[in-house]
């Protein structure tokens, strides 16, 4: 009797379930029919974008194809009050009755349902659910759909990928030419002038050497050599990609009082030494790839043929989890404090060993992924090395006291633009990952801002789904995000691959650039075709046309004592080639034509 009653209950259950599934199938089939009628043969092609039966180009197991059934079963399982269990049960029902081989539960289903977005919604006005009994009645998609709720690994829609998220091209701006001043550099990264030396500029090489260049003759002479400080495997962190490295002598700056005290400061990638780090994100028992060491030196006999650096004083040692995303720029502000750029530690997505659970960029208790501000000349500092300005944004509160700006991925180059006696702007070029390159401007009146990484890449929201990265103009559903400041300009990887921060032009030679921020991109792909950009009025991004072309990867900028602008780079991306150039930005050549006057004399008319 009990067996019979159990069998009856099971039969009744399956009968009811069969009715529910039949109704679901009818609704689904009618919708499929309507879709095919509306869009014709396209809805059955391998590349169709259909919210009910979407598959990847050429077939595949895109999950959207059973989104309708998941949603229907989720609604029919209303007796399960726990929404997570309810979703899992609905997914299990799909596996049992739709015979789909994928048995993994995905929270994106639940997020979409709660967002009033049926699994499989696409970001287009054509997505409408029509009712069976009233063809004129329909449900449209939500006004905005986060990309993270729309895509699977096979999605090909531009709105839901890292491909060309900014479809407009960059308009033209000023026109200049590049004049070569000196050659033969090996992986140059920056150029700068020394206080009291108006006729020279110093070129910093990634391999550890610094050259003094005579601006009149182009003659160069070795100034300092720190190559013995570099990591032992410099130039070969990736055996399958020999010659590429992001480590080295990445930062060099003269002290504002260099003319009298002879001090310079370096940022060098050095070998790991146990117990030396002042800051580390490494878990116990795991060593970092290397250490970033910020050191103060005193230059002896600076203008002699054989200057040298002595009185080595280490200011800061930071464990770097991976070889890349080191930042490295050093600069003094008008306040006399030292600003230091540090990347997120490397790898992708700000994840992995040595990265916080939310990413180093978002962790204000971590020095990585930030620009820090310290007082290198502090008298009797508490830590014995430097002071921390008391007006730093996190001084005396939660967060690392040294941090001035955070939310950065790889601020390889930044500059300090003075607006007043102590007022200034930081212009920060932050290198993106798969989609967006950006320039940020941070006012000294608003320190402590979060520049977004890894919640954002540029102004776009950044997501990782099943190992694939996406950017979207809309935030992910149901995620509470902190306040973030967007960049002033950005461009996607259709335009370039790695932003190189520059300077606001304050020289006099190129009037079209006066007062505009000038920066660059390393080059599209791995071709030696760097590009120059400027920020015009109202934060408009413009490309600077170079009449004689850019035949190198641009890796850095520099200014001389007259505030004229220079670029450094090399046609080779390996760090061992001595093909690097120092070039000055100059006004374009006038086009001059000889004409004969009435008096039979020749004159030049220049356009």
Phi and psi in degrees as a GROMACS rama.xvg file:
@    title "Ramachandran Plot"
@    xaxis  label "Phi"
@    yaxis  label "Psi"
@TYPE xy
-64.3325  -39.3368  UNK-2
-62.6354  -40.7877  UNK-3
-65.0981  -43.6761  UNK-4
-63.966  -41.1777  UNK-5
-61.4069  -41.1224  UNK-6
-65.1686  -39.2848  UNK-7
-64.1745  -42.8652  UNK-8
-61.0415  -43.033  UNK-9
-64.9818  -40.0638  UNK-10
-63.9503  -42.2554  UNK-11
-62.3671  -42.8543  UNK-12
-60.1482  -47.6621  UNK-13
-69.2975  -30.4288  UNK-14
-65.4174  -47.374  UNK-15
-63.4765  -42.3973  UNK-16
-62.9938  -37.3628  UNK-17
-63.7759  -39.7177  UNK-18
-63.3182  -45.7042  UNK-19
-59.9496  -46.9833  UNK-20
-66.4604  -34.278  UNK-21
-64.2717  -43.4388  UNK-22
-63.9218  -40.2802  UNK-23
-62.234  -44.0485  UNK-24
-62.847  -40.4634  UNK-25
-62.7732  -46.4194  UNK-26
-63.3321  -41.7616  UNK-27
-66.0756  -44.1726  UNK-28
-63.6055  -41.2686  UNK-29
-62.7205  -40.8417  UNK-30
-64.8552  -42.881  UNK-31
-59.1983  -42.1816  UNK-32
-62.46  -43.241  UNK-33
-62.7132  -42.1966  UNK-34
-61.0227  -46.7941  UNK-35
-66.272  -36.463  UNK-36
-65.6656  -37.2359  UNK-37
-72.3417  -38.0958  UNK-38
-114.894  -0.293483  UNK-39
66.6588  -146.617  UNK-40
-63.7121  -22.1924  UNK-41
-58.2088  -32.054  UNK-42
-72.0977  -11.7647  UNK-43
-110.608  1.02532  UNK-44
-76.9835  163.2  UNK-45
-65.0289  -23.0853  UNK-46
-101.494  12.4073  UNK-47
-61.2052  143.72  UNK-48
-107.477  94.0186  UNK-49
-127.709  128.272  UNK-50
-70.0032  -12.1933  UNK-51
-101.075  -34.8732  UNK-52
-133.05  34.3145  UNK-53
-62.7601  131.597  UNK-54
-131.681  158.804  UNK-55
-70.0803  159.647  UNK-56
-53.055  128.977  UNK-57
79.7006  13.3114  UNK-58
98.8561  -161.597  UNK-59
114.027  -176.932  UNK-60
-114.035  47.8291  UNK-61
-55.7325  133.913  UNK-62
-74.5522  -15.5832  UNK-63
-65.2234  -18.2682  UNK-64
-65.3126  -20.5849  UNK-65
-118.932  23.6815  UNK-66
-60.8111  -38.4613  UNK-67
-60.5141  -45.2128  UNK-68
-65.9515  -40.0606  UNK-69
-59.7916  -46.4827  UNK-70
-63.9837  -42.9456  UNK-71
-62.6457  -44.8369  UNK-72
-67.3528  -35.2875  UNK-73
-61.1105  -43.8385  UNK-74
-68.1678  -34.37  UNK-75
-75.211  -20.2885  UNK-76
-89.6964  40.0106  UNK-77
-67.1231  -15.1077  UNK-78
-74.3177  -16.0386  UNK-79
-88.3882  110.233  UNK-80
-78.2404  -30.8957  UNK-81
-74.3976  115.248  UNK-82
-66.8965  -31.9823  UNK-83
-67.2579  -44.7763  UNK-84
-65.2566  -35.7175  UNK-85
-63.2499  -42.4585  UNK-86
-64.3329  -45.3665  UNK-87
-61.4444  -39.8033  UNK-88
-64.2854  -41.5695  UNK-89
-63.5109  -40.6437  UNK-90
-65.1764  -40.1986  UNK-91
-62.202  -41.1572  UNK-92
-60.9963  -39.1982  UNK-93
-61.8417  -43.7911  UNK-94
-62.8769  -37.002  UNK-95
-73.2062  -35.6618  UNK-96
-109.864  -19.894  UNK-97
-101.327  -3.82172  UNK-98
49.9631  40.3254  UNK-99
-85.9049  134.483  UNK-100
-72.3886  -16.6558  UNK-101
-81.6752  115.999  UNK-102
-111.188  19.7513  UNK-103
-92.2043  130.901  UNK-104
-73.7413  140.501  UNK-105
-128.128  123.463  UNK-106
-65.9035  -15.7474  UNK-107
-64.4193  -28.9017  UNK-108
-59.448  -50.7612  UNK-109
-63.909  -42.2164  UNK-110
-60.7289  -40.943  UNK-111
-67.432  -43.3528  UNK-112
-61.8552  -44.2088  UNK-113
-68.7048  -22.7769  UNK-114
-89.1846  11.8229  UNK-115
60.003  31.3243  UNK-116
-119.196  110.983  UNK-117
-60.324  137.396  UNK-118
-52.3201  123.488  UNK-119
108.117  -0.321405  UNK-120
-54.8027  141.559  UNK-121
-113.228  157.328  UNK-122
-86.5147  78.8344  UNK-123
-156.91  153.765  UNK-124
-70.7599  -13.052  UNK-125
-78.8365  -7.70392  UNK-126
-80.7151  105.126  UNK-127
-140.496  137.193  UNK-128
-94.7796  121.446  UNK-129
-96.5794  142.076  UNK-130
-78.2444  148.597  UNK-131
-66.9155  -44.6053  UNK-132
-89.3691  -4.23919  UNK-133
-148.758  90.3517  UNK-134
-59.7402  -22.3119  UNK-135
-83.7838  -7.96761  UNK-136
-99.0512  132.452  UNK-137
-149.913  163.803  UNK-138
-114.534  124.499  UNK-139
-90.2219  166.78  UNK-140
-71.7652  161.326  UNK-141
-56.693  158.491  UNK-142
-59.8178  -40.6032  UNK-143
-137.857  138.484  UNK-144
-121.108  122.003  UNK-145
-60.6817  138.033  UNK-146
-57.402  -37.6875  UNK-147
-62.2317  -18.108  UNK-148
-95.8387  -2.66614  UNK-149
-109.569  -22.3527  UNK-150
-105.373  155.761  UNK-151
-121.84  -179  UNK-152
-63.5417  -15.9634  UNK-153
-101.015  8.68411  UNK-154
-64.7986  139.653  UNK-155
-121.373  8.34844  UNK-156
-78.641  134.797  UNK-157
-62.3899  -29.5783  UNK-158
-69.3806  -14.5157  UNK-159
-127.56  39.6699  UNK-160
-150.297  179.289  UNK-161
-96.2149  9.77947  UNK-162
-93.1236  119.29  UNK-163
49.7293  52.1679  UNK-164
-69.0512  -17.1267  UNK-165
-115.645  91.4487  UNK-166
-69.9344  -20.7354  UNK-167
-76.7431  144.134  UNK-168
-84.2944  165.251  UNK-169
-86.3694  121.989  UNK-170
-68.561  163.337  UNK-171
-78.9734  149.148  UNK-172
-123.143  -125.981  UNK-173
-71.9335  166.236  UNK-174
-122.973  132.26  UNK-175
-138.699  178.746  UNK-176
-130.431  159.815  UNK-177
-111.505  124.601  UNK-178
-109.466  124.221  UNK-179
-72.5269  127.871  UNK-180
-100.388  -41.8791  UNK-181
-152.637  155.128  UNK-182
-131.433  177.983  UNK-183
83.8845  20.2551  UNK-184
-86.8923  152.963  UNK-185
-109.84  108.744  UNK-186
49.8061  60.7441  UNK-187
-69.4835  144.461  UNK-188
-120.654  -19.2205  UNK-189
-166.436  168.142  UNK-190
-142.816  146.965  UNK-191
-159.01  156.918  UNK-192
-97.604  155.684  UNK-193
-102.709  139.997  UNK-194
-53.9236  130.252  UNK-195
84.5461  7.7073  UNK-196
-128.806  77.1594  UNK-197
-70.4078  -17.925  UNK-198
-96.1633  3.77121  UNK-199
-128.034  158.394  UNK-200
-137.94  148.769  UNK-201
-110.283  129.578  UNK-202
-106.704  126.855  UNK-203
-99.7592  126.379  UNK-204
-101.349  142.228  UNK-205
-59.7102  -29.9498  UNK-206
-76.4156  0.0782791  UNK-207
113.336  -6.69854  UNK-208
-100.182  150.086  UNK-209
-127.244  129.721  UNK-210
-114.652  137.37  UNK-211
-92.1396  125.154  UNK-212
-113.81  127.185  UNK-213
-76.8291  119.452  UNK-214
-72.2143  -18.5996  UNK-215
-83.9627  -39.2951  UNK-216
-106.735  -18.7608  UNK-217
80.1235  0.0200971  UNK-218
-66.6135  137.619  UNK-219
-122.205  146.248  UNK-220
-137.837  137.256  UNK-221
-61.6536  127.618  UNK-222
-98.6954  -59.4278  UNK-223
-139.449  153.86  UNK-224
-135.018  112.554  UNK-225
-110.68  18.1521  UNK-226
-62.5633  -25.0306  UNK-227
-73.5984  -7.4551  UNK-228
-90.9808  -14.9886  UNK-229
-71.6257  158.987  UNK-230
-53.4981  148.636  UNK-231
-63.7709  -35.2586  UNK-232
-99.4038  32.2157  UNK-233
-55.4098  132.939  UNK-234
89.2102  -0.952824  UNK-235
-147.862  51.3262  UNK-236
-75.4563  -22.5647  UNK-237
-120.77  100.504  UNK-238
-54.8222  -32.0037  UNK-239
-79.3128  -5.24329  UNK-240
-134.196  63.3366  UNK-241
-62.7635  141.125  UNK-242
93.7357  -10.2702  UNK-243
-98.5521  133.348  UNK-244
-156.273  146.671  UNK-245
-109.527  4.47542  UNK-246
-97.5054  174.015  UNK-247
133.655  -158.304  UNK-248
-82.4937  98.0524  UNK-249
-99.9764  -16.6633  UNK-250
-144.129  140.295  UNK-251
-152.467  134.934  UNK-252
-149.004  143.762  UNK-253
-84.1753  138.384  UNK-254
-62.1196  144.485  UNK-255
-54.8298  -28.8394  UNK-256
-102.752  29.1939  UNK-257
-55.9468  -37.6299  UNK-258
-58.5086  -25.4243  UNK-259
-110.862  -31.3867  UNK-260
-105.752  -11.3113  UNK-261
68.6422  15.9407  UNK-262
-85.5177  139.53  UNK-263
-132.621  160.797  UNK-264
-131.446  138.937  UNK-265
-121.864  155.749  UNK-266
-125.538  110.909  UNK-267
-128.451  139.432  UNK-268
-83.949  112.732  UNK-269
-117.675  163.346  UNK-270
-63.4761  148.402  UNK-271
-66.7064  134.566  UNK-272
-127.807  126.486  UNK-273
-58.9267  133.01  UNK-274
80.1694  3.70866  UNK-275
-92.4488  -23.095  UNK-276
-69.2819  138.525  UNK-277
-91.4084  -22.9263  UNK-278
-137.944  134.136  UNK-279
-152.104  144.195  UNK-280
-114.165  9.16446  UNK-281
-76.8065  138.398  UNK-282
-69.5405  157.106  UNK-283
-55.7451  137.002  UNK-284
85.6148  -1.42191  UNK-285
-119.014  129.915  UNK-286
-89.9115  149.528  UNK-287
-76.033  170.546  UNK-288
-67.0451  -41.7736  UNK-289
-164.482  -175.941  UNK-290
-126.686  135.625  UNK-291
-88.3829  122.677  UNK-292
-119.104  121.082  UNK-293
-100.602  121.011  UNK-294
-131.382  139.282  UNK-295
-97.033  137.697  UNK-296
-130.057  161.401  UNK-297
-116.381  125.226  UNK-298
-86.3305  127.476  UNK-299
-98.728  135.855  UNK-300
50.6756  57.0745  UNK-301
-61.2552  -31.3366  UNK-302
-97.4867  4.91893  UNK-303
-82.6765  168.228  UNK-304
-65.1294  -19.9678  UNK-305
-131.205  66.7027  UNK-306
-69.3654  163.149  UNK-307
-150.51  161.481  UNK-308
-109.696  134.333  UNK-309
-138.473  -172.838  UNK-310
52.5498  47.2443  UNK-311
-57.4024  125.08  UNK-312
-132.777  107.603  UNK-313
-74.9481  126.108  UNK-314
-94.2496  -38.224  UNK-315
-156.764  135.682  UNK-316
-126.366  124.233  UNK-317
-123.733  125.757  UNK-318
-67.0457  132.219  UNK-319
-111.837  115.206  UNK-320
-58.2617  -42.2982  UNK-321
-126.436  176.517  UNK-322
-79.2105  -17.8996  UNK-323
-107.904  174.637  UNK-324
59.0252  57.1776  UNK-325
-95.0813  -12.0493  UNK-326
63.4558  -123.309  UNK-327
117.523  -16.082  UNK-328
-67.8435  141.122  UNK-329
-123.317  141.424  UNK-330
-158.334  144.964  UNK-331
-94.6274  139.66  UNK-332
-91.6886  171.787  UNK-333
-64.3388  -15.0207  UNK-334
-81.3047  -3.57145  UNK-335
84.6708  0.0557923  UNK-336
-91.8876  156.455  UNK-337
-95.5222  130.165  UNK-338
-109.371  133.905  UNK-339
-130.735  128.916  UNK-340
-97.6256  132.775  UNK-341
-131.34  134.139  UNK-342
-79.6857  -176.004  UNK-343
-79.6808  -4.00437  UNK-344
110.942  -14.6229  UNK-345
113.578  -169.224  UNK-346
61.155  -150.961  UNK-347
-121.168  151.71  UNK-348
67.2082  6.13547  UNK-349
58.7159  44.5248  UNK-350
-130.479  162.789  UNK-351
111.727  -170.976  UNK-352
-61.369  130.151  UNK-353
86.5989  8.32627  UNK-354
-118.015  138.292  UNK-355
-63.614  163.681  UNK-356
-60.655  -33.9828  UNK-357
-98.0529  4.84741  UNK-358
97.108  141.178  UNK-359
-63.0971  -33.2989  UNK-360
-60.4276  -31.2118  UNK-361
-95.7532  1.19262  UNK-362
-101.1  105.96  UNK-363
-76.7056  -4.23797  UNK-364
-93.7486  2.65141  UNK-365
-117.704  137.397  UNK-366
-76.3054  -23.0079  UNK-367
-70.4994  150.641  UNK-368
74.8087  32.0279  UNK-369
-149.191  170.378  UNK-370
-112.3  126.678  UNK-371
-107.716  160.687  UNK-372
-134.395  120.936  UNK-373
-134.182  165.076  UNK-374
-107.533  96.999  UNK-375
-71.6134  -19.0058  UNK-376
-103.554  16.3636  UNK-377
-59.1358  139.611  UNK-378
-83.9804  126.394  UNK-379
49.3132  58.4168  UNK-380
-65.8941  151.717  UNK-381
-60.7134  -40.7005  UNK-382
-86.2208  1.46339  UNK-383
80.8598  -0.743622  UNK-384
-124.872  -42.4148  UNK-385
-159.197  165.363  UNK-386
-101.85  162.038  UNK-387
-114.87  118.474  UNK-388
-56.4993  133.715  UNK-389
-70.0296  -14.0526  UNK-390
-96.1934  11.4971  UNK-391
-60.0562  145.841  UNK-392
-62.7714  -26.8599  UNK-393
-110.841  13.1121  UNK-394
-67.6017  128.896  UNK-395
75.1664  11.3397  UNK-396
-139.618  -168.254  UNK-397
-66.6653  149.086  UNK-398
103.212  157.75  UNK-399
-69.8717  128.615  UNK-400
-64.137  -28.4923  UNK-401
-74.2444  -22.5882  UNK-402
-67.1222  130.906  UNK-403
-109.777  -37.8413  UNK-404
-143.128  142.847  UNK-405
-137.947  -177.995  UNK-406
84.1729  34.4053  UNK-407
-113.655  148.262  UNK-408
-96.2312  -57.3463  UNK-409
-153.244  82.4282  UNK-410
-76.5995  72.2785  UNK-411
-59.7358  -38.3131  UNK-412
-139.55  135.589  UNK-413
-140.587  168.656  UNK-414
-143.719  160.304  UNK-415
-111.332  118.2  UNK-416
-108.864  112  UNK-417
-73.5026  132.838  UNK-418
-110.271  -18.3524  UNK-419
-165.018  -162.445  UNK-420
-59.3128  -44.2103  UNK-421
-130.712  2.30967  UNK-422
-91.0724  139.554  UNK-423
-159.657  168.865  UNK-424
-121.378  139.051  UNK-425
-92.4644  123.188  UNK-426
-101.349  117.213  UNK-427
-120.358  118.131  UNK-428
-89.7628  112.495  UNK-429
-108.004  118.647  UNK-430
-72.298  128.62  UNK-431
-84.4039  -179.071  UNK-432
-99.7841  -81.5712  UNK-433
-108.039  -13.1132  UNK-434
-134.732  -48.2951  UNK-435
-124.574  133.88  UNK-436
-106.842  144.72  UNK-437
-143.943  154.109  UNK-438
-122.467  125.817  UNK-439
-109.05  147.644  UNK-440
-123.294  121.819  UNK-441
-119.67  122.868  UNK-442
-80.6991  144.979  UNK-443
-64.4461  -15.4694  UNK-444
-83.8306  -5.28617  UNK-445
-139.793  57.7718  UNK-446
-73.7986  170.141  UNK-447
81.5168  10.5671  UNK-448
-74.7488  152.857  UNK-449
-97.9941  116.475  UNK-450
-90.4668  6.07225  UNK-451
109.483  -38.9726  UNK-452
-65.4511  132.763  UNK-453
-107.715  19.7657  UNK-454
-75.6239  -27.3497  UNK-455
-134.978  152.353  UNK-456
-122.761  105.679  UNK-457
68.4131  -138.05  UNK-458
-88.3517  -1.80589  UNK-459
-91.2777  145.165  UNK-460
-76.6721  136.449  UNK-461
-106.367  131.527  UNK-462
-136.922  149.654  UNK-463
-121.421  118.883  UNK-464
-124.184  116.738  UNK-465
51.187  40.7517  UNK-466
83.6618  -5.49324  UNK-467
-104.213  136.788  UNK-468
-94.7645  146.08  UNK-469
-138.482  149.863  UNK-470
-123.186  147.289  UNK-471
-147.17  145.374  UNK-472
-74.0357  -10.4122  UNK-473
-113.776  146.295  UNK-474
-73.9702  157.561  UNK-475
-64.94  145.974  UNK-476
-70.9663  136.935  UNK-477
73.5712  13.8565  UNK-478
-110.388  126.095  UNK-479
-86.1511  114.877  UNK-480
-107.785  147.359  UNK-481
-76.6759  165.77  UNK-482
-61.3005  137.049  UNK-483
-137.826  147.728  UNK-484
-101.822  128.132  UNK-485
-81.5891  158.008  UNK-486
-68.3028  162.614  UNK-487
-83.1156  -29.7319  UNK-488
-142.626  155.83  UNK-489
-154.786  159.065  UNK-490
-149.943  159.333  UNK-491
-99.9574  -179.349  UNK-492
-80.4926  4.99284  UNK-493
-74.6609  -20.8507  UNK-494
-103.016  -24.854  UNK-495
-176.725  -178.397  UNK-496
-131.125  -18.5359  UNK-497
-158.323  112.24  UNK-498
-71.7977  141.273  UNK-499
-120.397  107.85  UNK-500
-63.7414  147.619  UNK-501
-128.669  -133.288  UNK-502
-142.047  156.827  UNK-503
-74.152  127.382  UNK-504
-76.9035  122.694  UNK-505
-123.096  14.4381  UNK-506
-78.4305  -172.68  UNK-507
-121.33  -9.45084  UNK-508
-72.3585  -36.5765  UNK-509
-116.85  93.4526  UNK-510
-63.0975  -30.5844  UNK-511
-67.141  -17.9565  UNK-512
-100.221  -7.11664  UNK-513
-54.7282  121.29  UNK-514
81.2967  1.34556  UNK-515
-101.81  144.274  UNK-516
-75.7695  128.043  UNK-517
-114.636  130.393  UNK-518
-145.717  -171.395  UNK-519
-149.447  171.826  UNK-520
-122.02  141.658  UNK-521
-56.3152  -38.6222  UNK-522
149.03  146.538  UNK-523
-68.7434  127.94  UNK-524
60.5179  -140.377  UNK-525
-113.782  19.4297  UNK-526
-80.4054  152.162  UNK-527
-84.8258  68.3389  UNK-528
-132.744  59.7107  UNK-529
-59.2647  159.096  UNK-530
-129.366  146.888  UNK-531
-104.424  140.266  UNK-532
-130.885  164.543  UNK-533
-141.554  157.54  UNK-534
-106.585  111.308  UNK-535
-84.9175  -171.578  UNK-536
-57.7731  148.402  UNK-537
59.2305  33.9141  UNK-538
55.5268  45.5802  UNK-539
-93.7934  125.238  UNK-540
-78.7472  130.131  UNK-541
-135.775  146.243  UNK-542
-88.9342  137.35  UNK-543
-89.1904  119.285  UNK-544
-79.9781  130.3  UNK-545
-106.759  112.121  UNK-546
-63.7516  -34.2358  UNK-547
-99.622  13.408  UNK-548
80.2154  160.359  UNK-549
-114.205  110.328  UNK-550
-109.25  39.1075  UNK-551
-158.07  164.584  UNK-552
-76.8151  124.085  UNK-553
-83.0834  126.374  UNK-554
-118.448  -8.20652  UNK-555
-178.364  172.626  UNK-556
-125.726  169.967  UNK-557
-157.279  163.814  UNK-558
-132.594  143.341  UNK-559
-93.8587  -173.966  UNK-560
-66.009  -21.1691  UNK-561
-94.815  10.6419  UNK-562
69.2265  15.9533  UNK-563
-75.0247  152.352  UNK-564
-102.646  141.33  UNK-565
-129.808  153.437  UNK-566
-123.26  147.851  UNK-567
-123.226  153.374  UNK-568
175.663  -172.282  UNK-569
-154.859  146.516  UNK-570
-71.0674  -10.1435  UNK-571
-109.516  139.886  UNK-572
-91.1563  -9.06118  UNK-573
-75.0403  152.752  UNK-574
-90.5249  8.9726  UNK-575
-109.981  -10.6573  UNK-576
-79.4966  134.377  UNK-577
-97.077  47.3943  UNK-578
-106.719  14.4212  UNK-579
-71.7259  153.653  UNK-580
-127.268  149.811  UNK-581
-114.198  119.023  UNK-582
-126.982  143.977  UNK-583
-100.423  139.363  UNK-584
-82.3817  121.877  UNK-585
-131.964  163.524  UNK-586
-65.4245  151.02  UNK-587
-62.6078  153.182  UNK-588
-67.124  135.994  UNK-589
-71.0092  144.282  UNK-590
-89.8498  109.845  UNK-591
-112.249  134.815  UNK-592
-122.567  132.685  UNK-593
-78.5144  134.579  UNK-594
-131.671  157.029  UNK-595
-100.563  129.298  UNK-596
-84.6202  176.085  UNK-597
-60.0871  -30.4595  UNK-598
-88.379  15.8133  UNK-599
65.1127  24.1033  UNK-600
-102.919  157.321  UNK-601
-92.6825  140.654  UNK-602
-138.33  154.757  UNK-603
-103.74  127.241  UNK-604
-107.307  118.915  UNK-605
-107.822  132.925  UNK-606
